[in-house]
Amino acid sequence: MEQNNLFDNTETAFALKSDSELERAYFLFKMISNEPLVRIGTAVTNFAIKAHLPVQGLIRATVFDHFCGGVSEEDCLPVVDKMYSKGVGSVLDYSVEGKEEEAQFDAVLEKTLQIIEFADQKDAMSFGVFKPTGFGRFLIWQKKTEGTDLTPEEEKEWRRIEERFDLVCKKAHECDVALLIDGEESWMQDAADDLVSKMMRKYNKDKAIVYNTLQLYRHDRLEYLQGLHEEARVYDFKIGVKIVRGAYMEKENERAKENGYPTPICKDKQHTDQNFNDTMKYVLENLDDISVFIGTHNEHSSYLAMELMNQLGIDKTDMRVWFGQLYGMSDHISFNMANEGFNVAKYVPFGPVRDVMPYLIRRAEENTSVAGQTSRELNLLSQEKKRRKL
Ligand SMILES: Cc1cc2nc3c(=O)[nH]c(=O)nc-3n(C[C@H](O)[C@H](O)[C@H](O)COP(=O)(O)OP(=O)(O)OC[C@H]3O[C@@H](n4cnc5c(N)ncnc54)[C@H](O)[C@@H]3O)c2cc1C
């Protein structure tokens, strides 16, 4: 693979950060890199939130403001506009998780519809996004995936889930705003896959509006995509996919072990990387049928994607190829790629502080456990601090 050094440019990467914001980010990643501190911090924060202690100000001033755009979509606007001044778009992600009640699913539906409308009016936002379990109980998804009979009450819940899906996909189609549907645990995913492909058949007639997510830490996903590709040829629709490695590896492996079935996860990191890169290549070679959102913080995969696009003669600005990172992470990839003219959008999570805690804890834990990622952020931040001093 051609050696590249685009991501070494910290001036472009952190152009939007003031000196004090740079210091704050450095301090935060330093804290996150300390595993015992994250463990204790997580426990204390969870307790404090449950006990209604006044810790929200502290959370906002530290992790929240680094990884989230705000508590509401309006709150995120300064972040959205600032990033767009450097060519980086935003995917506003209402990151309220783990809810189990119908009123809460309706609230997520309303929020998603509003964001699609919002995106329709703002060039800085090309996508809407939601999680399948934001629209219905995990257990319903799981039962559907396992083929277990639903009770009459659960059947009604399932129908409401289908209705919510149809409403947001229809809205996205009307507004011509692409819609990303996140991938979750494998034991609920088949039901989501079936419903999302139904939506693709209905709303992706001319172009990809509805995007499913492929988690490439699963060894069966490229095969799944090839099957979907066949289906798309027969029924004449376009495919939209977000490709990621996957966020629930430990949970997947533990459940497989406990229940005595073979894990769906690739046998090691190298196989996941290969699977991700092979799938990316498959999609880029079939761009007439498949549009892609490449969600990764992996430098090698990002360099490889640029190289493949170059080899295949795909224009950097081709709207069928997007790159995405999470807000607060890997700015060296996002801002340098956008500066080169690629389509880039960052996921910007938002929501009430207490409700986005599961998301924040996942980010803290991921940055503690993913070897190299925190030290990489720290290195880049310290390089930029040094560069500014000079
Ligand atoms: C824009 C965006 C959207 C996302 N949306 C989703 C989503 O909808 N659903 C979702 O699940 N995740 C999602 N993620 C998270 C993503 O799946 C990864 O957890 C995260 O991006 C880290 O992977 P990476 O490609 O950046 O790179 P890397 O840091 O190179 O890879 C880390 C990943 O590799 C895999 N891995 C690590 N060790 C092993 C091992 N021993 N064996 C096998 N595999 C291993 C795991 O998936 C791990 O997360 C999203 C990420 C981004 C940036």
The ligand as an SDF file (V2000), in Angstrom:
LIG
                    3D

 53 58  0  0  0  0  0  0  0  0999 V2000
  -19.3900    7.2280   12.2090 C   0  0  0  0  0  0  0  0  0  0  0  0
  -19.4130    5.9680   13.0120 C   0  0  0  0  0  0  0  0  0  0  0  0
  -20.5960    5.2470   13.1320 C   0  0  0  0  0  0  0  0  0  0  0  0
  -20.6200    4.0670   13.8900 C   0  0  0  0  0  0  0  0  0  0  0  0
  -21.7760    3.3430   13.9630 N   0  0  0  0  0  0  0  0  0  0  0  0
  -21.7800    2.1360   14.5830 C   0  0  0  0  0  0  0  0  0  0  0  0
  -22.9190    1.2750   14.5420 C   0  0  0  0  0  0  0  0  0  0  0  0
  -23.9550    1.6060   13.9810 O   0  0  0  0  0  0  0  0  0  0  0  0
  -22.8430    0.0850   15.1860 N   0  0  0  0  0  0  0  0  0  0  0  0
  -21.7010   -0.3360   15.8250 C   0  0  0  0  0  0  0  0  0  0  0  0
  -21.6670   -1.4670   16.3600 O   0  0  0  0  0  0  0  0  0  0  0  0
  -20.6160    0.4540   15.8880 N   0  0  0  0  0  0  0  0  0  0  0  0
  -20.6240    1.6770   15.2740 C   0  0  0  0  0  0  0  0  0  0  0  0
  -19.4960    2.4440   15.3040 N   0  0  0  0  0  0  0  0  0  0  0  0
  -18.3330    2.0430   16.1540 C   0  0  0  0  0  0  0  0  0  0  0  0
  -17.4060    1.1270   15.3770 C   0  0  0  0  0  0  0  0  0  0  0  0
  -18.0750   -0.0980   15.1590 O   0  0  0  0  0  0  0  0  0  0  0  0
  -16.0960    0.8000   16.1030 C   0  0  0  0  0  0  0  0  0  0  0  0
  -16.3560    0.3320   17.3890 O   0  0  0  0  0  0  0  0  0  0  0  0
  -15.1370    1.9480   16.2380 C   0  0  0  0  0  0  0  0  0  0  0  0
  -15.2420    2.8180   15.1520 O   0  0  0  0  0  0  0  0  0  0  0  0
  -13.7000    1.4180   16.3010 C   0  0  0  0  0  0  0  0  0  0  0  0
  -13.3220    0.7670   15.0950 O   0  0  0  0  0  0  0  0  0  0  0  0
  -12.4180    1.4610   13.9750 P   0  0  0  0  0  0  0  0  0  0  0  0
  -12.7820    0.9900   12.6230 O   0  0  0  0  0  0  0  0  0  0  0  0
  -12.4840    2.9090   14.1700 O   0  0  0  0  0  0  0  0  0  0  0  0
  -10.9240    1.0120   14.1860 O   0  0  0  0  0  0  0  0  0  0  0  0
   -9.9640    0.1620   15.0270 P   0  0  0  0  0  0  0  0  0  0  0  0
   -9.6320    0.9370   16.2490 O   0  0  0  0  0  0  0  0  0  0  0  0
   -8.8720   -0.2260   14.1200 O   0  0  0  0  0  0  0  0  0  0  0  0
  -10.7220   -1.1520   15.4120 O   0  0  0  0  0  0  0  0  0  0  0  0
  -11.2410   -1.4720   16.6540 C   0  0  0  0  0  0  0  0  0  0  0  0
  -12.3510   -2.4590   16.3940 C   0  0  0  0  0  0  0  0  0  0  0  0
  -11.8190   -3.6730   15.8230 O   0  0  0  0  0  0  0  0  0  0  0  0
  -12.5500   -4.7950   16.2820 C   0  0  0  0  0  0  0  0  0  0  0  0
  -11.6540   -5.6690   17.0590 N   0  0  0  0  0  0  0  0  0  0  0  0
  -10.7760   -5.2910   18.0400 C   0  0  0  0  0  0  0  0  0  0  0  0
  -10.1460   -6.3630   18.5620 N   0  0  0  0  0  0  0  0  0  0  0  0
  -10.6200   -7.4550   17.9170 C   0  0  0  0  0  0  0  0  0  0  0  0
  -10.3800   -8.8590   18.0360 C   0  0  0  0  0  0  0  0  0  0  0  0
   -9.5110   -9.3450   18.9260 N   0  0  0  0  0  0  0  0  0  0  0  0
  -11.0600   -9.6930   17.2150 N   0  0  0  0  0  0  0  0  0  0  0  0
  -11.9420   -9.2160   16.2950 C   0  0  0  0  0  0  0  0  0  0  0  0
  -12.2140   -7.9080   16.1450 N   0  0  0  0  0  0  0  0  0  0  0  0
  -11.5790   -7.0160   16.9310 C   0  0  0  0  0  0  0  0  0  0  0  0
  -13.6740   -4.2330   17.1560 C   0  0  0  0  0  0  0  0  0  0  0  0
  -14.7940   -4.0300   16.3440 O   0  0  0  0  0  0  0  0  0  0  0  0
  -13.1070   -2.8910   17.6310 C   0  0  0  0  0  0  0  0  0  0  0  0
  -14.1220   -1.9590   17.9600 O   0  0  0  0  0  0  0  0  0  0  0  0
  -19.4520    3.6170   14.5490 C   0  0  0  0  0  0  0  0  0  0  0  0
  -18.2680    4.3350   14.4090 C   0  0  0  0  0  0  0  0  0  0  0  0
  -18.2170    5.4880   13.6530 C   0  0  0  0  0  0  0  0  0  0  0  0
  -16.9320    6.2150   13.5250 C   0  0  0  0  0  0  0  0  0  0  0  0
  1  2  1  0
  2  3  1  0
  2 52  2  0
  3  4  2  0
  4  5  1  0
  4 50  1  0
  5  6  2  0
  6  7  1  0
  6 13  1  0
  7  8  2  0
  7  9  1  0
  9 10  1  0
 10 11  2  0
 10 12  1  0
 12 13  2  0
 13 14  1  0
 14 15  1  0
 14 50  1  0
 15 16  1  0
 16 17  1  0
 16 18  1  0
 18 19  1  0
 18 20  1  0
 20 21  1  0
 20 22  1  0
 22 23  1  0
 23 24  1  0
 24 25  2  0
 24 26  1  0
 24 27  1  0
 27 28  1  0
 28 29  2  0
 28 30  1  0
 28 31  1  0
 31 32  1  0
 32 33  1  0
 33 34  1  0
 33 48  1  0
 34 35  1  0
 35 36  1  0
 35 46  1  0
 36 37  1  0
 36 45  1  0
 37 38  2  0
 38 39  1  0
 39 40  1  0
 39 45  2  0
 40 41  1  0
 40 42  2  0
 42 43  1  0
 43 44  2  0
 44 45  1  0
 46 47  1  0
 46 48  1  0
 48 49  1  0
 50 51  2  0
 51 52  1  0
 52 53  1  0
M  END
$$$$
